[in-house]
Amino acid sequence: MLRPLALAALAAASLVVPPATADPVQAQSVGALLRGLTLEQKVGQLFVTHLNGQAPDEAHPNNQKDFGVDTPAEVVAKYQPGGVIYFNNSSRDNIDTPRQIAHLSNGLQRASRIPLAIATDQEMGIVTRIGAPATQFPGNMALGAGRSAADAERAAAITARELRAMGVNQNFAPDADVNSNPANPVIGVRSYSGDPALAAELAAAQVRGYQQRFLSRHGVAATAKHFPGHGDTDEDSHTTLPKVDRTVEQWRQLDAPPFKAAVEAGIDSIMTAHIKVPKIDPSGEPATLSKPALDLLRRELGYDGVIITDSLQMAGVRQLHPDAEIPVLALKAGVDQLLMPMNLGVAVESVLAAVRSGELTEERIDQSVLRILRMKFLRGILTGPLVDEDKVDTAVGTPEHLAAAQAITDRTVTAVRNRDLPLAAKPAAALVTGWGETTTRTLAGFLGGTALPTGSAPTETQIAAAVQAAGSADLVVVLTNALSRQPAQQALVTRLLATGKTVVAVAVQNPYDVAYTAAPNWLATYSYSAVSMAALARVITGEVRPAGKLPVAVPGPTSYPFGHGLGW
C-alpha cells in the first residue's frame, strides 16, 4: 500500500487529518490546516494551472516559457497551486496511457506540500481528454435521449472510479447547461437536453455517480458548468463574450434547475461561464466577474461549495480588463478557484498585492481556501493523494465497465424517421460515407462494409465517387454533422437518395440535422465515438431496438418535438 503524502502544513498544524466522517471533525481538521498556512500558501490554493508534459521530471520547453522552470514537478514545487488540469492537446499534452497518467499524478503530488486537486474535462462525448483504453461513454445528450437517471449515474460512477485510479480526483463535469439554442456553437450535445427538468434529473444523477459519497476514495469532485447557463448562446466564449438575454425569472425557469439539482445533490464545485447577462447584471461584466450573477448561486441556490472560473485564457473573460486584474475581480465577485490564468506568476502576485494593499482582505482569501480544503477533505484527497501505479491497468477499461458502457449506449440511439429498418439480414455490401474520417471507418468495420469518408464539405468529385460506390452496395449509411450549415452535405444525401438504394442518414452529433433532406430513414446517435457506432450498427441490423427519445425539440424544414422517437 502507498503511504499518504506527509504534509508540511499538516505537521505545522500538529494535525493528522482523519477520513471524512462527521461535519464537526471536518470543520476542526480543515480549520486547523488553514491556520497553519502562510498567506502565500493560501493564495497558491486559489489557482488551478495547466502544465506541459507527460512525466513529472521530464523537461518540456513550454514550461520554461510559461513558468520559468523545466518540468511539471518543478511548476508545482515553485508555485504550490491548489490544483492542476490535464489536457490531451499537442501543446499541453499530459495524457498517454493510464499508467503514465498515474505516474504523472503521483509525481506532482509528491512535489506539492498540500495534496493537489488534479482535474481534467472528462465529460465524455465530444469533450473527452482520456480516451481508450479508459471506458468511453457517448456524452450528455445521448444520456438525455436514453432518459435513464440510473444509466447516467452508473456512467459517472465508472468514469470516477477510472479517473481516481489514474490519480485524477476532480472532473470538470457534468455540463449542466440547458441547450435551448440550436445554433449554440460550444454546448450542443454537451448538454443533456433542452428541457430543464430532464437536464436537472440527469445532472443530479451524475453528481451522485461522480462523487460516490459512500466510497470517497473512488469518487471524484464533480463540477457543474457553466453557471448561470451557457445554453442560449449563438457565440463561443472561447473566442468572444456572448450575451444571454435572460431575465432573472426566465433564468429561474430555464437555466437554474440543473444547477439547483446539482447543489441539492451535494456537488463539490461549480464552474462559471464567461457570458454577460445584462438583465441580471447591467454592468456588462462576464458572469465570472459578476457579483450579481454569482449571488444567484450563493444566495438564491444556497450554494456554499467551491466556485471555479472557466479558463482565464478564454477571450470571453479577457475583453474588458488586463490579465493581472482578472483574478482579483473574480475573487471580489465571489469566485474561489482561478483556472488557468494567462500568466500564473503575474496572477499570484496580483492577488498577493491586492491583499497587502487592502483591496482584498485575508479573511476573504480564507473563505475560499476553506472551501477548497473542505472539498479536498470530502474527497479523501488530503489523506489519500497517491495511487498504486501497478494496479491502474486492471482498474481502467475493465470488461465489466466496457460492457456497461455498451449497454448504456445501446439505449440512446434515436430513430427519428423510418421506412426500411431494421434490416432483414446483415448487409452483404454496406457503404458508409459522409462526415468523419475515423467514424465512417469505425462504423464500416462494425457493418463489415466499406468506408468512403467525404468530410464536412464534400466536393463534387467526392459526391460523385460516393454515388458511384453506392451502385454496388445493398445498404448506404451516410453520416452527417452540422448539416444545416453545410449545403454540400445536404447535396450528398440528396444524390445518394436518387440512386434508389436503401439509404440511412445518421446525425452523429447535434440531432438538429434530422430536420433537413428527405431521407426516409433518419437516426441520431449524439456521438461519433466508437461505442456509439457499435450501438448504431446494432440498431441498423436489428440486434437491438432503438430506445432513445429526442432530448431537444428540433426546428427546421421538417420539425420534430421534444420526446419524439420511433421503435420497432
N, C-alpha and C positions, 0 to 999 in steps of 0.2 A: 504494500500500500504506500502511496505517496504521502508524505507528511504535509500538513497545511503550512503555507508560507509563514515564516516568522516575520512579524511586522514591527518595525522600529517604533511606529507611532503607538501601537497597542502596548508594547513594552513600556514606553514612556508613560502611558496612562495606567500602568500596573493592572492591566485587564486582559483576561483571556475570554474572547467572545464565545459564548455557548451557542449551540444550534438555535434557530428561530423557534421560540415557543410562545410565551405569553407577551403581551404588549409591555408590561412593566419591565420585564427583562430586556426587551428590545430597547426601550427608552433609556434605561440605565446604561446599557452597553454602548449604544451608539453615542449617547451624550458624553460618556467618558472618553471615547475615541476622539470626538470632536474637540474636547477641551485640551487634548494633547497635541493638537496640530498648530503649527505656526500659520500666520496669515498667508505666506507663500504656498504652503501645502494646501490650505483651504482653497485658494484661488486655482491651484492646479486641478483640484477635484471638479471644478466647474467645466473643464474642457474635455471634449472628445475629439481626438485628432486622427487623421489619416496617417499612414506611414508607407514607406516604399520597400518592397522586397518580401521574399518568402521565408527567409530564415532569420532568426533573431540576431545572429552575429555576422551576417553576410553584408558586406558593403554594397550600397546601391547609390549611384551618382545623384539621383534625385533627392536623397536625404540630405546630402551636403547643400544642395540648392535650397531646399525647403526649410531645413532645420539647423544647418551648420555642423552636423555630425554625419557619420558614415552609415551606421547600421540601425535597424529598427529598435534594438535593445538600447542603443545609445540615445535615441529620441526619447524613449520612456524614462531612462535614467536622468536625462538632462532636464526635462520639463515636468516629470511626475504628474501626468494628466490623470484625470479620473477615469478616462476610458479611451479606447481606440476603436476604429472601424476598419473592417476588411473589405477590399474590393477585388474584382477579378478583371479589371481593365488593363490595357497594355502599360500605362504609365505608373499605376499603383498596384501592380499585381501582387496580391498576398496569398493567392489560392492556387493550389495544385491538387494534392491528394489529401484525404482525411488525416493520414499520419503526419504529413507535412504541416497541416494546419494546427494539429495538436502540439507539434514541436514548437511552432512559432508562438502559439498561445502560452505554453509553459515558459519559454524563454523570456517573453515580455512580462509575465507575472513575476518571474524571478528578478527582473530589473526594476520592479516597482515596489516602493515602500508600503503602499496601500494597494490591496488587490484591485485589479482593473475590471471595469465593465468592458468586456470585449464584444463588440457588436458587429452585425452585418445586416444587409437588407435581403433576407430570405423570405420574401413574400410568397414565393412560388409563382408559376406562370411566367409572365414576361419580365418580372423583376426577380431573378434568381441568381445569387452570387456563387453558390456552391452547387455545381452540377453533379452528374453521376460520377462515382457510384453512390453518392448520397441519394436518398429516396426523393423522387420528384413528384410533385402534385401539379394539377393544371391551373391553379390560381383561383382568386376570389370569385370572379364572375361565374366560372364553372361550378363552384360550390353553391353559388346563388341559384344556378339552374337546377342543381341537384336537390335543393330545398331541404337538406338534412342537417340539423344542428349537430347530430351525433357524428356524421361524417366530417363536418367542419372541425369539431373538437378533436376527433381522432387524428386528422391530418396535422393539426397543430401540435398535438402531443408527440407524434412520431418525429416531426421536424425538430421539436425541442429536445427530445432525447438524443438525436443525432448531433445537433449543434453542441449540446453540452459535452458530449463525448469528445468533440474536437476542441473543447476549451472556449467555445463561444457561449457566453452567458446572457446576452441580450439580443433580441431580434427586433429590428425596426419594422414590425408588422404587428397587427394587421392594418391594412389600409381601410380606414373606416369612412372614407368619403362615399357619399351617395351620388352616383353618376347620373345626374339629372340633365346633362347637356350632351347630346350625341356627338357634338363636334369637339368634345374635350380631347385635346391632343396629348395629355400627360397622365390622365387617370384611366378612363375607359374600363378595360377588363381587370384592372387592379381593384376596382370596386366590386362588392358583392352584387349590387343591384341599384336600380333607380328607385326602388321602393324603400322608404326609411325604416319601416317595420322589419322587413326581411333583412336589411343590412344590419339593423340593431341586433336581431336574434343571432345572426352568424358571427358578428363581431364579439359578442359576449361569449359565445361558444368557443371561439378561438382563443380568447384571453384565458379561459379556463384550461384549454388544452396546452397552450404555451407555458403557462405558469405552474400548473400542476402543484398547487399549494401543498398537497399531501405528500409530495415527493420533491422537495425543494431542490435537492441535488441534481435532479433530472430536468427540472423546469428551467426556463429562461425568462428574463424580464421581457414582457411584451410591451410594445409601443404603438398605440393607435395614432394614425396620422390621416390627414393633415388638418389640424384644428385651425379655424372653426368649420372647415369644409371646403375642399378643392374641387367638388364635383360639378359645379355650374360655371366652369371657365371654358373659354374657347382659345386661351393662350397658355403657354407653358412658363411656369415661374422659374425654370432653369435659365430662360433667355430674356424674360421681361417681367413686369409687375402686373399680373392680371387683376381685373376688377370683378367683384361679385356684388350684384345689386340686391342683396337680400336685406329686408328689414329684420329687426330682432324677432318679430313674431314669425316671419317666414323661416328664419333660421331655426327657431324652436320646432317648427313643424317638419322641416325638410332636411336639415343638416345635423341638428343636435342629437336625434335619437340614438345613432350608433355610438357616439361619444358618451352619452349618458349611460347607455347599457354597458359600455366598457368600464366606466367609473364604478358602476354598481357591481360589476364582476371583480373589482379589486385590481384594476390594471396598475402596473408599476410606473408607466411612463406614457406621456402623450406628446406628440411632435407638432410643432406649429407649422402653419402654411405661410409662404411669402405671397400673400394676396391682400389687396386692400378691399375693405368692406365699408364704403363711405356712409352707409345708413346706420352702421354700428359705431364707426369712428370716422368722423368727417375730416380728420387731420390729413388723410391720405397715406398714413404710415401703413406698412405691411403688418399683418396680424402678429408676426413675430416681434414687432417693436411696439405693439399697441396695447396699452393697459386696459382700455375699454373692452377690447376683444378678449384678452386673457382673463379679465374679471368675469366674463361669462363662464369660463371654465372653473375658476376658483370659487366664485360666489354662487352663481346660479346652479351649476352642476355639483358644487360642493367637493371639488377635487383638491386633495392635498398631497398628491404624489408628485413625481418629477415631471416638469415641463422641459422638453428639449427642443431646440430650434431645428428646423431643417438646415441643410448645409449653408453655412455663411459664405460659401463661394458662389452661390447662385445669384443670378442677376436680379431676381425679384427682391432681394433684401439689400442690394448694394446701390440702388439708383439714387437714393436721397441723402446718403451720409457716407463720409470716409470710412474705410475699413476699421480704423482704430477706434472710432466712436461706436460702432455697431454692438460690440459685446456689452458695453456699459448701458446703452439704450435698451438692450434686450433684458438685462437684469433689472433695470428700473421698471420695465413693463411687467415683470413677474416670472421671467424665464429662470430655470435652474441650471441647465446644461447648455453649453455652446458648442455646436457641432461644426468642426472643420472651418475655423477662421482662415482667411486668406494667408495670414502670417501668424503662426502660433506665438512666437516671441513678442511681437507687437501687441497682440490681443491680450496676453497675460499682463504685460506691462501697463496696458491701458486700464485694466481693472484694478491693478495694484495702485496706480496713480490716482484713480477715482476714489479709492478708499482713503488713501493718505491725504487727499485734498478735502475730504468730507462730502464729495459728490455722492458716494455710496458709503454706507456705514458697515462696519464689520459685522454688526448684528444682522444686516440684510444678507451678507455673504453666508453667515452661519445658518440662516433659514434654508438656503439652497443646499449647502453642504450636508445639513442634517437629513434632508430628503434623499439626497444621493446615497449617503451611508446607510440610511434605512432601507433603500432599495437593495443595496448590496447585501445587507444583513438578511433580508427576507429571502433572497435567492440563494443563500449559503455561499456567496462569493467571498465574504470576508474570511470564512473558515475553511473553504474548500476550493481555492482558485486553480489548483493543479489537476491535471488529468493523467490517466495512465495511457501512455502512448502505445504500449504493447497490446492494449485491448480495443483501440479505436476501430481497427479494421473489421472486427467482429461485431461492432455495435452500429456501424453505419451501413445502410443499404442491405439490411438483413432480408432473407427470403420472406419472413413474416411481414416486414414493412413494405416490401415491394408488392406483395400480394394484396395488402390492404390498399395501397395506392391505386393499383389497377382496378380493384373492385369499386372504390370510391369514384374513380374517373369514369368507369363504365356507366355510372348512374347520372352522368352530367350531359351527355350528348343529347342535343335537342333536334327533333325532326320538325321543321317549320312547314315544309310542303312535301308531298309525297305522291308519286304515281307508280314507281317501279320497285320500291323496296319493301321487304328485304329481298335479295336475290334468291332465286330458287336453288342456285348452286354457286359455289365459288367460281369467279370468272376465270375462264381459260386464258384470256389475254386482256389484262387490265392496263389502261394507260392512266397515269397520274401526271397531271400537268398543272400549270398555273404558278401561283406565288410560292416561293420558298425553296431554295436550292436543297437544303438538308431535309426539309419537311416533305417535299414530294418524294424524295428517295426513301425516306423512312416509311411513308405510307405504302409506296410501291413494294417495299420489302415485305410488309405485312400482308399485302394482297397477292404477292407472287407475280407482280406485273412490272411494267417499265415506267421509269420516270423521265419526264421531259420538262424540266423547270423553265418557265418563261419570265420570271421576275415580276416586279411590281408594275412595270410599264412595258409590256411586251411590244416588240416591233412587229411590223407587218411580216417580216421574214419568219419570226418566231411563231406568230399566229398561224401562218401558212404551214409551217412544219408540224405544229400540233394538230391541225386539221388533217394533214396527210397521215400522220401517225394514228389518228382516230379511225381511219379507214380499215385498219386491220385489228381493231380492238373490239371486244364484245362489251366492255364497260369503260367509260371515260369518267374519271373523277377530276374536277377542276377546282383547285384551291384558290380562295380569294382573300385579300387583305386590303382594307380601305377602298373597297370597290367604288363607293360613291364618288371618290375623288380621283379615280383612275379610269378614264374613258377607254383606254386600251385594254384594261382587264375586262370591262363590260363587253368590248368587241370580241375578245377571245371567247367568252362564254357564249355569246350570240352565234358566232361562227361554228362553234362545236355543236350547238343545238341543231344547226342547219344540216349537220351530217346525218341526222336521223338515228344516231347511236343512242344507247342509254347513257345519259349524262347526269351525274350527281354533282351539284355545286355545293361547296363547303366553305363557310365563313370560319377561318381558323384564328381570328382574333375577335374584333368587335362584331357583334351579331347584326349590326345595322346594315351589313352588306345584303342581307336577305330581302331587303325591300327593292332591290334592283335586279333587272333582267327577268326573263320569263322562264327560267329553268323550272321544270316540273318537279324536280327533286332538290330540296334545299335543306342542308343540315348545318348546325352550328356547334363548334367544339369549344370556343372561347380560349383556345390554347393551341399552339402548334408544337408542343413538346411531344416527345416520343410516346409517353404514356397516353396522351390524348389521341395520337394517331393509331395506337393499338386499339383503343376503345372505338374509334371511328371505323376501323376495319371490321371489328366485331359486330358493329351495328349494321354496316352495309351487307355483310354476309349472313346476317340473321342469327349470329351466335348469341347476341344479347339484344334486348329490345330498348329502343330509346326511351329514357325516363325523364329527361330534362324538360324544364319549362322556361320560357323566356323570362329572365330576371329583370329585363327592361322593356319598356314599350319601344317598338321600332317604327319610327315615322318614315315617310318617303312615298314613292310612287305606289308601292303596294305595302301598306302598313300592317303591323301585327300588334295586338295588345299584350301588355304585361301578362304573363301566365300562359300564353299560347304554347302548345306543344302537342305533337301527334304521337300516337303509339301504334303498335301493330302486334 
